[in-house]
Amino acid sequence: MNRSLYLPQMDSLYAFAYQYLRVNGRSCRSDDIYSCGGEIKAILDDTRPHYRKILIPKPNKKEMRTVFEVTQDLRSLQHFIKRYILDRLDAMYTSPYAFAYRLGLSARDNASAHAGHRYMLKLDIRHFFESTRAGQVYSMFRKYTPYNRQILGTLTRLVCYKGALCQGACTSPQIANLILSDFDMAIGTCCRDMCITYTRYCDDMTFSSVLPFDKSALERTVALMLQPYHYKLNTRKTRFLGPGHRLEVTGAVVNERVHAKREYRQKIRQELYYTNRYGVADHLERTRPAWYHTPCSCAQIRHFLYSLQGRINYVRMLDPDDPFLGDAQYQLFRLFLREQSAFRNIYADVGPVSQRQGSTSGFFPEEGPVGFDDLDTDLMEPPFNIPDMDPPELPFDVLGWDDPFSG
């Protein structure tokens, strides 16, 4: 195994700082390197202040998904690790059975592998990122890179939060794929011998076949093979589907061909009907009062129209020949013409839109010029913050390896 892969040459914290400064086009004088190294060490001493916890409602509206927002200082370091280390490792070592977070692959590619099959078993890994411990991350870097203990420890602490991966860091998806690479190859080979198709999209594992198979035996085998990785199956999400059922993979229906769900298309059709009849501003104020302010601003109207175009594009990605697309795109084009006042002087005035009898032609700006940050703030859904109640971060000696910065 060639572990160099043209990776940045680093053997100390200051060599790491030099490579980071160099690829970012910054000065690499001795004073700058020592200053940058000191800033990195300060982050390594305690990474917790560099994460902000946000709760987002899950689709079932009953549970909340925990996502972390990373500060600019740490996020810049993580982008360096992703671009110059993880991207190269991912291209070489991630298994062909993993389809999530990979360049050139999409949810459609994952679903296409199961199109036309009659029997399907869907398994889910419980608390996927949170169950990926820092020791596993360290072992992955040690396996695929030529770095010494100090750099391995530096990389591990920069990508982990409280001794584990977190959802929201740009490095977490590729690291999780690399950790499960051997598992994917083992279970994929086993399934191939039984004429079963296997794919994994993040924490969602899908097994399908034209012929019936023993789902209980396969589920036990997967659970047993996940034990060395400290993962457990979420039994509440285990599904076995056979003939007569609608087979879904990552949100796409795959019974005969890959296409979007009927409910998804119906929701788009409904939104297009009401917005064309009553106007976008009135529709948003009635259906999404918690997300969009009253009166509705031009920036929010643009945000909704772009999201509607994105949903139509998603249907087109799954099935370019879907007959739904022609009418939907025509209705959206009419809507863009109706709401063209929201696109005038797009980065200057974003005042509220005068809404009367479904017309949005009256535009009276009540706010001054805004920048990109202000527009992004207006378009964000309200976060749900909770106090930090997690246990303290595990020290290096508990994880089974030494602190590279002690002594």
TIBA-526204 format. One record per residue (C-alpha): residue number from 1; chain; y negated, x, z. Coordinates in nm, 4 decimals. Last residue first. Layout:
% TIBA-526204
SITE   k c        v        u        w
SITE NUM A        Y        X        Z
...
//
This chain:
% TIBA-526204
SITE   k c        v        u        w
SITE 407 A  -1.7222   0.6234   2.7327
SITE 406 A  -1.6604   0.2610   2.6486
SITE 405 A  -1.7767   0.1824   2.2951
SITE 404 A  -1.4368   0.1471   2.1295
SITE 403 A  -1.3258  -0.1045   2.3965
SITE 402 A  -0.9519  -0.0582   2.4176
SITE 401 A  -0.6794  -0.2840   2.2812
SITE 400 A  -0.4475  -0.5485   2.4217
SITE 399 A  -0.6736  -0.8524   2.4158
SITE 398 A  -0.7166  -0.8335   2.7911
SITE 397 A  -0.8410  -0.4730   2.7591
SITE 396 A  -1.1065  -0.5766   2.5077
SITE 395 A  -1.2742  -0.8282   2.7347
SITE 394 A  -1.2273  -1.2017   2.6782
SITE 393 A  -1.5463  -1.3949   2.6208
SITE 392 A  -1.6424  -1.6318   2.8975
SITE 391 A  -1.4929  -1.9814   2.9093
SITE 390 A  -1.6567  -2.2535   2.6969
SITE 389 A  -1.9038  -2.5032   2.8465
SITE 388 A  -2.2087  -2.4332   2.6318
SITE 387 A  -2.4134  -2.7498   2.6535
SITE 386 A  -2.3886  -3.0004   2.3671
SITE 385 A  -2.5965  -3.0340   2.0530
SITE 384 A  -2.5498  -3.3173   1.8040
SITE 383 A  -2.7320  -3.2233   1.4880
SITE 382 A  -2.9370  -3.4804   1.2913
SITE 381 A  -2.8595  -3.4602   0.9193
SITE 380 A  -3.0645  -3.1980   0.7402
SITE 379 A  -3.2879  -3.3032   0.4521
SITE 378 A  -3.6221  -3.2793   0.6270
SITE 377 A  -3.5414  -2.9358   0.7669
SITE 376 A  -3.4460  -2.8077   0.4215
SITE 375 A  -3.7766  -2.9322   0.2813
SITE 374 A  -3.9704  -2.7662   0.5611
SITE 373 A  -3.7924  -2.4362   0.5054
SITE 372 A  -3.8636  -2.4498   0.1300
SITE 371 A  -4.2372  -2.4823   0.1893
SITE 370 A  -4.4618  -2.7807   0.2488
SITE 369 A  -4.7999  -2.8780   0.1107
SITE 368 A  -4.9895  -3.1367   0.3131
SITE 367 A  -4.8688  -3.4799   0.4185
SITE 366 A  -4.9851  -3.8332   0.3436
SITE 365 A  -4.9002  -3.8424  -0.0241
SITE 364 A  -4.9384  -4.1881  -0.1788
SITE 363 A  -4.6876  -4.2634  -0.4540
SITE 362 A  -4.6773  -4.6111  -0.6085
SITE 361 A  -4.4098  -4.6216  -0.8806
SITE 360 A  -4.1331  -4.6823  -0.6300
SITE 359 A  -4.0811  -5.0514  -0.7038
SITE 358 A  -3.8164  -5.2602  -0.5274
SITE 357 A  -4.0528  -5.5426  -0.4444
SITE 356 A  -4.2884  -5.3050  -0.2656
SITE 355 A  -4.2050  -4.9550  -0.1424
SITE 354 A  -4.4880  -4.7041  -0.1285
SITE 353 A  -4.3235  -4.3639  -0.1043
SITE 352 A  -4.3886  -4.1414   0.1933
SITE 351 A  -4.5500  -3.8005   0.1449
SITE 350 A  -4.3697  -3.5065  -0.0077
SITE 349 A  -4.6603  -3.3334  -0.1806
SITE 348 A  -4.6205  -2.9724  -0.2889
SITE 347 A  -4.2778  -2.8495  -0.3925
SITE 346 A  -4.1878  -3.1344  -0.6321
SITE 345 A  -4.5257  -3.1795  -0.7971
SITE 344 A  -4.3811  -3.4983  -0.9461
SITE 343 A  -4.0114  -3.5423  -0.8747
SITE 342 A  -4.0357  -3.8421  -0.6384
SITE 341 A  -4.2478  -4.0226  -0.9005
SITE 340 A  -3.9454  -4.0126  -1.1320
SITE 339 A  -3.7648  -4.2690  -0.9176
SITE 338 A  -3.7028  -4.5243  -1.1913
SITE 337 A  -3.6207  -4.2551  -1.4472
SITE 336 A  -3.3739  -4.0943  -1.2082
SITE 335 A  -3.2180  -4.4339  -1.1406
SITE 334 A  -3.1720  -4.5035  -1.5106
SITE 333 A  -2.9939  -4.1678  -1.5428
SITE 332 A  -2.7747  -4.2606  -1.2445
SITE 331 A  -2.6722  -4.5853  -1.4132
SITE 330 A  -2.5820  -4.3943  -1.7300
SITE 329 A  -2.3831  -4.1365  -1.5344
SITE 328 A  -2.1883  -4.4095  -1.3581
SITE 327 A  -2.1229  -4.6010  -1.6810
SITE 326 A  -1.9669  -4.3004  -1.8513
SITE 325 A  -1.7909  -4.1549  -1.5487
SITE 324 A  -1.5712  -4.4508  -1.4568
SITE 323 A  -1.3568  -4.3963  -1.7667
SITE 322 A  -1.2090  -4.0825  -1.5980
SITE 321 A  -1.1549  -3.8258  -1.8742
SITE 320 A  -1.3023  -3.5295  -1.6805
SITE 319 A  -1.0557  -3.5944  -1.3936
SITE 318 A  -1.0928  -3.3999  -1.0692
SITE 317 A  -1.4090  -3.2169  -1.1748
SITE 316 A  -1.5620  -3.5380  -1.3131
SITE 315 A  -1.5068  -3.7193  -0.9807
SITE 314 A  -1.6763  -3.4255  -0.8038
SITE 313 A  -1.9605  -3.4377  -1.0565
SITE 312 A  -2.0189  -3.8027  -0.9650
SITE 311 A  -2.0376  -3.7020  -0.5986
SITE 310 A  -2.2827  -3.4246  -0.6809
SITE 309 A  -2.5043  -3.6602  -0.8783
SITE 308 A  -2.5184  -3.8901  -0.5756
SITE 307 A  -2.6050  -3.5929  -0.3552
SITE 306 A  -2.8859  -3.4996  -0.5935
SITE 305 A  -3.0194  -3.8546  -0.5842
SITE 304 A  -3.0060  -3.8643  -0.2034
SITE 303 A  -3.1868  -3.5317  -0.1635
SITE 302 A  -3.4510  -3.6348  -0.4163
SITE 301 A  -3.5160  -3.9522  -0.2184
SITE 300 A  -3.5351  -3.7481   0.1027
SITE 299 A  -3.7915  -3.5124  -0.0494
SITE 298 A  -3.9931  -3.8102  -0.1733
SITE 297 A  -4.0254  -3.9401   0.1818
SITE 296 A  -3.8758  -4.2587   0.3261
SITE 295 A  -4.1098  -4.4522   0.5524
SITE 294 A  -3.9189  -4.4509   0.7801
SITE 293 A  -3.7080  -4.1390   0.8244
SITE 292 A  -3.3636  -4.0881   0.6765
SITE 291 A  -3.0535  -4.0010   0.8752
SITE 290 A  -3.0552  -4.2570   1.1571
SITE 289 A  -3.1752  -4.5450   0.9379
SITE 288 A  -2.8998  -4.4876   0.6815
SITE 287 A  -2.8150  -4.8256   0.5215
SITE 286 A  -3.1431  -5.0187   0.5376
SITE 285 A  -3.3924  -4.7339   0.5164
SITE 284 A  -3.1799  -4.5669   0.2506
SITE 283 A  -3.1620  -4.8767   0.0301
SITE 282 A  -3.5357  -4.9481   0.0610
SITE 281 A  -3.6236  -4.5916  -0.0390
SITE 280 A  -3.3735  -4.5796  -0.3248
SITE 279 A  -3.4920  -4.8922  -0.5034
SITE 278 A  -3.3796  -5.2549  -0.4720
SITE 277 A  -3.1725  -5.3212  -0.7850
SITE 276 A  -3.1043  -4.9710  -0.9111
SITE 275 A  -3.0395  -4.8505  -0.5563
SITE 274 A  -2.8056  -5.1415  -0.4851
SITE 273 A  -2.5937  -5.0974  -0.7978
SITE 272 A  -2.5755  -4.7177  -0.7850
SITE 271 A  -2.4659  -4.7231  -0.4214
SITE 270 A  -2.1906  -4.9750  -0.4989
SITE 269 A  -2.0600  -4.7718  -0.7925
SITE 268 A  -2.0513  -4.4594  -0.5758
SITE 267 A  -1.8575  -4.6457  -0.3036
SITE 266 A  -1.6177  -4.7863  -0.5627
SITE 265 A  -1.5478  -4.4359  -0.6924
SITE 264 A  -1.4529  -4.3133  -0.3456
SITE 263 A  -1.2491  -4.6260  -0.2719
SITE 262 A  -1.0489  -4.5788  -0.5940
SITE 261 A  -0.9565  -4.2250  -0.4946
SITE 260 A  -1.0493  -3.9451  -0.7325
SITE 259 A  -0.8098  -3.8242  -1.0011
SITE 258 A  -0.5231  -3.5806  -1.0518
SITE 257 A  -0.2457  -3.7195  -1.2690
SITE 256 A   0.0659  -3.9257  -1.2086
SITE 255 A   0.0832  -3.9739  -0.8316
SITE 254 A  -0.1804  -3.7062  -0.7597
SITE 253 A  -0.4679  -3.8864  -0.5851
SITE 252 A  -0.7387  -3.6459  -0.4678
SITE 251 A  -0.8821  -3.6103  -0.1150
SITE 250 A  -0.7227  -3.2752  -0.0368
SITE 249 A  -0.3843  -3.3987  -0.1627
SITE 248 A  -0.3131  -3.7717  -0.1794
SITE 247 A   0.0090  -3.9494  -0.2792
SITE 246 A  -0.0283  -4.3270  -0.2907
SITE 245 A   0.2989  -4.4700  -0.1699
SITE 244 A   0.5650  -4.6565  -0.3692
SITE 243 A   0.7928  -4.3553  -0.3981
SITE 242 A   0.7699  -4.1290  -0.0923
SITE 241 A   0.5204  -4.0130   0.1634
SITE 240 A   0.5741  -3.8086   0.4782
SITE 239 A   0.2669  -3.7604   0.6964
SITE 238 A   0.1941  -3.5295   0.9903
SITE 237 A  -0.1629  -3.5786   1.1098
SITE 236 A  -0.0796  -3.6781   1.4674
SITE 235 A   0.1718  -3.3926   1.4825
SITE 234 A  -0.1043  -3.1296   1.4749
SITE 233 A   0.1157  -2.8284   1.4220
SITE 232 A   0.0811  -2.5245   1.6442
SITE 231 A  -0.0476  -2.1751   1.5717
SITE 230 A   0.0092  -1.8672   1.7860
SITE 229 A   0.0816  -1.6502   1.4777
SITE 228 A   0.4356  -1.5700   1.5978
SITE 227 A   0.4871  -1.9477   1.6446
SITE 226 A   0.3994  -2.0456   1.2878
SITE 225 A   0.7496  -1.9729   1.1552
SITE 224 A   0.9052  -2.2097   1.4082
SITE 223 A   0.6628  -2.4916   1.3274
SITE 222 A   0.7303  -2.4438   0.9545
SITE 221 A   1.1072  -2.4525   1.0031
SITE 220 A   1.0882  -2.7603   1.2247
SITE 219 A   0.8807  -2.9412   0.9610
SITE 218 A   1.1257  -2.8432   0.6878
SITE 217 A   1.4219  -2.9706   0.8877
SITE 216 A   1.2469  -3.2994   0.9582
SITE 215 A   1.1374  -3.3456   0.5960
SITE 214 A   1.4879  -3.3099   0.4541
SITE 213 A   1.4266  -3.3351   0.0801
SITE 212 A   1.4048  -3.6074  -0.1877
SITE 211 A   1.3699  -3.4913  -0.5507
SITE 210 A   1.0493  -3.4596  -0.7526
SITE 209 A   0.9109  -3.2356  -0.4836
SITE 208 A   0.6140  -3.1928  -0.2540
SITE 207 A   0.5024  -2.9800   0.0385
SITE 206 A   0.1367  -2.9733   0.1474
SITE 205 A  -0.0189  -2.7606   0.4203
SITE 204 A  -0.3693  -2.8422   0.5417
SITE 203 A  -0.5243  -2.5740   0.7683
SITE 202 A  -0.7224  -2.4001   0.4900
SITE 201 A  -0.5757  -2.5492   0.1713
SITE 200 A  -0.2102  -2.4492   0.1703
SITE 199 A   0.0327  -2.5007  -0.1160
SITE 198 A   0.4096  -2.5531  -0.1361
SITE 197 A   0.6188  -2.6965  -0.4209
SITE 196 A   0.9803  -2.7699  -0.3279
SITE 195 A   1.2759  -2.6750  -0.5492
SITE 194 A   1.4783  -2.5605  -0.2413
SITE 193 A   1.4620  -2.1897  -0.3397
SITE 192 A   1.0906  -2.2342  -0.4058
SITE 191 A   1.0447  -2.3723  -0.0561
SITE 190 A   1.1870  -2.0599   0.1087
SITE 189 A   0.9781  -1.8336  -0.1117
SITE 188 A   0.6635  -2.0296  -0.0255
SITE 187 A   0.7474  -2.0225   0.3470
SITE 186 A   0.7735  -1.6436   0.3433
SITE 185 A   0.4785  -1.5809   0.1106
SITE 184 A   0.2534  -1.8156   0.3025
SITE 183 A   0.3511  -1.6626   0.6369
SITE 182 A   0.2780  -1.3122   0.5072
SITE 181 A  -0.0687  -1.4212   0.3896
SITE 180 A  -0.1487  -1.6101   0.7091
SITE 179 A  -0.3738  -1.3373   0.8517
SITE 178 A  -0.5379  -1.2867   0.5120
SITE 177 A  -0.6189  -1.6561   0.4770
SITE 176 A  -0.7653  -1.6687   0.8291
SITE 175 A  -0.9828  -1.3654   0.7547
SITE 174 A  -1.1039  -1.5230   0.4306
SITE 173 A  -1.2064  -1.8441   0.6049
SITE 172 A  -1.3732  -1.6792   0.9103
SITE 171 A  -1.6113  -1.4383   0.7342
SITE 170 A  -1.8926  -1.6819   0.6530
SITE 169 A  -1.9159  -1.7860   1.0185
SITE 168 A  -1.9397  -2.1643   1.0534
SITE 167 A  -1.6039  -2.2468   1.2060
SITE 166 A  -1.5234  -1.9877   1.4686
SITE 165 A  -1.2722  -1.7058   1.4915
SITE 164 A  -1.1518  -1.6042   1.8352
SITE 163 A  -1.2320  -1.3852   2.1378
SITE 162 A  -1.5502  -1.5585   2.2466
SITE 161 A  -1.6919  -1.5621   1.8931
SITE 160 A  -1.5312  -1.3274   1.6433
SITE 159 A  -1.6666  -1.1701   1.3202
SITE 158 A  -1.8798  -0.8905   1.4684
SITE 157 A  -1.6291  -0.8180   1.7445
SITE 156 A  -1.3486  -0.7558   1.4986
SITE 155 A  -1.5501  -0.5342   1.2648
SITE 154 A  -1.6672  -0.3149   1.5513
SITE 153 A  -1.3178  -0.2872   1.6995
SITE 152 A  -1.1746  -0.1815   1.3638
SITE 151 A  -1.4622   0.0646   1.3228
SITE 150 A  -1.3877   0.2260   1.6600
SITE 149 A  -1.0118   0.2228   1.6114
SITE 148 A  -1.0187   0.4089   1.2808
SITE 147 A  -1.0532   0.2533   0.9358
SITE 146 A  -0.7963   0.2652   0.6529
SITE 145 A  -0.7993  -0.1118   0.5826
SITE 144 A  -0.5233  -0.3702   0.5217
SITE 143 A  -0.3021  -0.3461   0.8307
SITE 142 A  -0.5685  -0.2376   1.0818
SITE 141 A  -0.8028  -0.5138   0.9633
SITE 140 A  -0.5253  -0.7706   1.0067
SITE 139 A  -0.4277  -0.6340   1.3484
SITE 138 A  -0.7893  -0.6611   1.4702
SITE 137 A  -0.8096  -1.0209   1.3472
SITE 136 A  -0.4826  -1.1053   1.5205
SITE 135 A  -0.6087  -0.9552   1.8457
SITE 134 A  -0.9333  -1.1517   1.8101
SITE 133 A  -0.7448  -1.4797   1.8241
SITE 132 A  -0.6940  -1.7337   1.5471
SITE 131 A  -0.6390  -2.0508   1.7499
SITE 130 A  -1.0096  -2.1452   1.7286
SITE 129 A  -0.9942  -2.1231   1.3492
SITE 128 A  -0.6996  -2.3590   1.3080
SITE 127 A  -0.7441  -2.6000   1.5961
SITE 126 A  -0.4166  -2.7768   1.5093
SITE 125 A  -0.2472  -2.6779   1.1857
SITE 124 A  -0.1859  -2.9802   0.9609
SITE 123 A   0.1270  -3.0895   0.7786
SITE 122 A   0.1677  -3.3121   0.4716
SITE 121 A   0.5151  -3.3880   0.3328
SITE 120 A   0.5414  -3.5328  -0.0188
SITE 119 A   0.8014  -3.7030  -0.2332
SITE 118 A   0.7463  -3.8347  -0.5872
SITE 117 A   0.5870  -3.5442  -0.7754
SITE 116 A   0.3667  -3.6090  -1.0791
SITE 115 A   0.0785  -3.3876  -0.9634
SITE 114 A   0.1669  -3.1514  -0.6775
SITE 113 A   0.0287  -2.8235  -0.8184
SITE 112 A  -0.2706  -3.0150  -0.9503
SITE 111 A  -0.3892  -3.0909  -0.5957
SITE 110 A  -0.4537  -2.7265  -0.5047
SITE 109 A  -0.6192  -2.6587  -0.8381
SITE 108 A  -0.8362  -2.9669  -0.7876
SITE 107 A  -0.9424  -2.8491  -0.4425
SITE 106 A  -1.0881  -2.5409  -0.6077
SITE 105 A  -1.0027  -2.1897  -0.7234
SITE 104 A  -1.2210  -1.9393  -0.9110
SITE 103 A  -1.3220  -1.7431  -0.6026
SITE 102 A  -1.1183  -1.8417  -0.2988
SITE 101 A  -1.2353  -2.0476  -0.0004
SITE 100 A  -0.9246  -2.2706  -0.0016
SITE  99 A  -0.6349  -2.2265  -0.2466
SITE  98 A  -0.3692  -2.0345  -0.0485
SITE  97 A  -0.0239  -2.0289  -0.2156
SITE  96 A  -0.1139  -1.7275  -0.4304
SITE  95 A  -0.1194  -1.5136  -0.1143
SITE  94 A  -0.4299  -1.3221  -0.0083
SITE  93 A  -0.3689  -0.9471  -0.0492
SITE  92 A  -0.5649  -0.7996  -0.3389
SITE  91 A  -0.8537  -1.0350  -0.4170
SITE  90 A  -0.8919  -1.1243  -0.0483
SITE  89 A  -0.9068  -0.7591   0.0558
SITE  88 A  -1.1868  -0.6970  -0.1917
SITE  87 A  -1.3855  -1.0016  -0.0804
SITE  86 A  -1.3195  -0.9102   0.2833
SITE  85 A  -1.4636  -0.5581   0.2704
SITE  84 A  -1.7872  -0.5246   0.0720
SITE  83 A  -1.8994  -0.8851   0.0415
SITE  82 A  -1.7578  -1.0297   0.3612
SITE  81 A  -1.8443  -0.7386   0.5894
SITE  80 A  -2.2012  -0.7247   0.4546
SITE  79 A  -2.2314  -1.1020   0.4874
SITE  78 A  -2.1185  -1.0694   0.8493
SITE  77 A  -2.3901  -0.8135   0.9183
SITE  76 A  -2.6553  -1.0429   0.7703
SITE  75 A  -2.5207  -1.3360   0.9714
SITE  74 A  -2.5530  -1.1340   1.2902
SITE  73 A  -2.9244  -1.0723   1.2443
SITE  72 A  -2.9961  -1.4158   1.0896
SITE  71 A  -2.8437  -1.6132   1.3744
SITE  70 A  -2.5098  -1.7874   1.3232
SITE  69 A  -2.4754  -2.1668   1.3255
SITE  68 A  -2.1496  -2.2790   1.4804
SITE  67 A  -1.9493  -2.5894   1.3897
SITE  66 A  -1.7573  -2.8147   1.6276
SITE  65 A  -1.6217  -3.1312   1.4648
SITE  64 A  -1.6643  -3.4529   1.6603
SITE  63 A  -1.4121  -3.7319   1.6952
SITE  62 A  -1.4378  -4.1105   1.6629
SITE  61 A  -1.6329  -4.1504   1.3373
SITE  60 A  -1.3039  -4.1181   1.1399
SITE  59 A  -1.4850  -3.8947   0.8885
SITE  58 A  -1.5616  -3.6393   1.1620
SITE  57 A  -1.8985  -3.6483   1.3353
SITE  56 A  -2.0792  -3.3113   1.3461
SITE  55 A  -2.1302  -3.1156   1.6689
SITE  54 A  -2.3467  -2.8031   1.6583
SITE  53 A  -2.3090  -2.4863   1.8657
SITE  52 A  -2.5575  -2.2064   1.8201
SITE  51 A  -2.4230  -1.8526   1.7882
SITE  50 A  -2.6148  -1.5251   1.8293
SITE  49 A  -2.6421  -1.5594   2.2080
SITE  48 A  -2.2613  -1.5212   2.2271
SITE  47 A  -2.2416  -1.1838   2.0534
SITE  46 A  -2.2710  -0.9792   2.3721
SITE  45 A  -2.2460  -0.5984   2.3707
SITE  44 A  -2.1762  -0.6050   1.9982
SITE  43 A  -2.5244  -0.7361   1.9214
SITE  42 A  -2.6835  -0.4534   2.1216
SITE  41 A  -2.4542  -0.2067   1.9438
SITE  40 A  -2.5771  -0.3339   1.6084
SITE  39 A  -2.9412  -0.2905   1.7137
SITE  38 A  -2.8708   0.0625   1.8343
SITE  37 A  -2.7004   0.1506   1.5083
SITE  36 A  -3.0006   0.0175   1.3154
SITE  35 A  -3.2350   0.2423   1.5160
SITE  34 A  -3.0060   0.5437   1.4753
SITE  33 A  -2.9835   0.4854   1.1001
SITE  32 A  -3.3580   0.4300   1.0648
SITE  31 A  -3.4394   0.7481   1.2562
SITE  30 A  -3.1944   0.9472   1.0463
SITE  29 A  -3.3410   0.8241   0.7200
SITE  28 A  -3.1474   0.5604   0.5285
SITE  27 A  -3.4356   0.3379   0.4158
SITE  26 A  -3.3276  -0.0072   0.3022
SITE  25 A  -3.1641  -0.1154  -0.0214
SITE  24 A  -2.9243  -0.3594   0.1457
SITE  23 A  -2.6211  -0.1574   0.0328
SITE  22 A  -2.7671   0.1556   0.1924
SITE  21 A  -2.8687  -0.0003   0.5237
SITE  20 A  -2.5205  -0.1415   0.5878
SITE  19 A  -2.3540   0.1821   0.4775
SITE  18 A  -2.5742   0.3825   0.7154
SITE  17 A  -2.5157   0.1394   1.0060
SITE  16 A  -2.1367   0.1676   0.9598
SITE  15 A  -2.1710   0.5467   0.9541
SITE  14 A  -2.3717   0.5097   1.2756
SITE  13 A  -2.0911   0.3095   1.4380
SITE  12 A  -1.8358   0.5699   1.3402
SITE  11 A  -1.5726   0.6451   1.0745
SITE  10 A  -1.7020   0.4506   0.7757
SITE   9 A  -1.6374   0.4901   0.4024
SITE   8 A  -1.7150   0.1581   0.2352
SITE   7 A  -1.4032   0.0134   0.0688
SITE   6 A  -1.3056   0.1352  -0.2765
SITE   5 A  -0.9656  -0.0325  -0.2390
SITE   4 A  -0.8812   0.2217   0.0372
SITE   3 A  -0.5667   0.0634   0.1770
SITE   2 A  -0.3329   0.1440  -0.1099
SITE   1 A   0.0000   0.0000   0.0000
//
